[in-house]
Amino acid sequence: MLSALAGISAHAADIAAGKAKAELCAGCHGENGISQIENIPSLAAQPDMFIQWQLVFYRAGARKNEQMQPIVEQLDNEDIRNLGAYFAQLAPPKAPPDANPDLSKKGAQAAAGRRCASCHLDDYAGTKAVARVAGQRQDYLLKALHDYKSGVRSGGGMAAMASVAYSLSEEEIEALAHYLAHL
């Protein structure tokens, strides 16, 4: 039994090692995983498996980004596990005050009509390999929805997002991004 436990702990994530490795990430994704840079997502409170899968997609070339590629090429599987655990345990970003509640209402209707909560959960905090979208940067949500709609972003379970985003109008994309950013 002890040998079985030793095997499990050998694969357990090391949050302290993840924090140390995340120092590289802070330049773009912000201190404590909260981005201050346009079109760069906040990573704080993203589900562990979501972070891990995105890093694997970047490392494998299924997702492409000039800034991310040289970084992820240096990550081994243990680094990826540690980064996932580290970002998952951080406090989520605080949503800014909603200056346009009418737009949020339209976004809520678009989310309900597309059954966004069926994957992202009722509070949009995400789960397992599904992203937390509540409180994410509005500019990044717009970018991500446009990338899914155009087919620029794909890989893994992203087919559902591409299908949902493809049918969104520009007005719905704007409203949905606004709504989610202000949750």
Disulfide bonds with the S-S distance in Angstrom:
none
